[in-house]
Amino acid sequence: MSEAKAATGPLAGVTVLDLSRVLAGPWATQLLADLGADVIKVERPGAGDDTRAWGPPFTATAEGERGDAAYFMCANRNKRSVTVDMARPEGAALLRELAAQADVVVENFKVGGLKKYGLDYDSLRQVNPRLVYCSITGFGQSGPYAERAGYDYMIQAMGGLMSITGQPEGSAGDEPMKVGVAVADLFTGLYASNGVLAALLHARATGQGQHVDLALFDVQAAMLANQATNFFVSGRAPQRLGNAHPNLCPYQPFATADGSIVVAVGNDGQYRALCKALGDEALGEDHRFLTNALRVANRAELIPLLTALTETGTTHHWIKALEAAGVPCGPINTIDAVFAEPQAKARGLVVEQAREDLAIPVKTVASPVRLSQTPVAYVTPPPALGEHTDQVLAARLGLSPERIAQLRAAGVV
């Protein structure tokens, strides 16, 4: 069993009681854990976080048995797993004691779902006024949809993302599409961690905690970014453009002699450099395409002209030529190719950690947060279910081995 995390990182000394599961909450708490917080992940005895079973693929134990799903591994490193049955009065009492000592609680139960256990914000702030309490739900703590469950896929649909993702209407395969990862969950986790950090600063300055209310629906609406303001300004709902950009052109994939290349032109100078590198300098001076606004308006004419040029060379040839010309471009990598990139290797994007019960080390993607004075530390791998129950109950609550054994025999932990 791994020992308690060493106190390193900018959040050293911050304790987070993590009552969340699946992705949005665990993503937020993993970021806090990477930054040095002691994250105590509370899981159901015998079952744990749902994502432990969200496979295949699964890890394998040293004995060849099925281990935890890869899905669980992506969002739970640097945490300690404690199994407590909050549905039992003794279990809820243990969690209230842990919350009384914590700086942060993160939960993603339905609105009001923790009140019957005395684990809601109003109950816990009575015993811990400094507590930062973060609730993550589908639709937030208020409004006519507050009681509804919310899942990433449906939020991508309701929140407008699917309406602008996929091939243009009338073209082959033109149905609205979800994104290939659960971006509403992931962005909610990022917004949640930001909100928690802001509330922690306030609590440190004033001694006053607060309730941080995160809704997947709100986050998805915020993620619409320029597409939302495009609507506000024009009065027209943006439509699907496939891989094209609504505000920039050319900004999309182009066919090459052996595949494709993504070109991302962000200004008029880059457009002229693109045309010169492709061997048609005159196209860069064509009056129809001199400015980005003109290129967006006339994209139906421009794209075939550029494609006719890119198809004459290989992807490798054009990447080399366009990079030399200062034109942003790149290949469309499969995921295995991402981590084979020299840049990925140089930046150390793969974290490898051994876990005693597993046959091979666990690999996860490194945190993208690079801090020069207090760098992220990868101290412990995603934990085995209940790996730290005894450790936490003894160190945090002062329970004896005999008392913990009694609780375990009763099914409380």
Secondary structure, DSSP 8 states (H G I E B T S, - for coil): ------S-STTTT-EEEE---SSHHHHHHHHHHHTT-EEEEEE-TTT-SGGGG--SSEEEBTTS-EEEEHHHHTT-TTEEEEE--TTSHHHHHHHHHHHHH-SEEEE---TTTTGGGT-SHHHHHHH-TT-EEEEEESS-SSSTTTTS---HHHHHHHTTTGGGSSS-TTSTT-S----SS-HHHHHHHHHHHHHHHHHHHHHHHHS--EEEEEEHHHHHHHHTHHHHHHHHHHSS-----TTS-SS-SSEEEEE-SSSEEEEE--SHHHHHHHHHHHT-GGGGG-GGGSSHHHHHHTHHHHHHHHHHHHTTS-HHHHHHHHHHTT--EE----HHHHHHSHHHHHTT-EEEE--TTBSS-EEEE--S---SSS-----S-S--TTTTHHHHHHHHH---HHHHHHHHHTT--
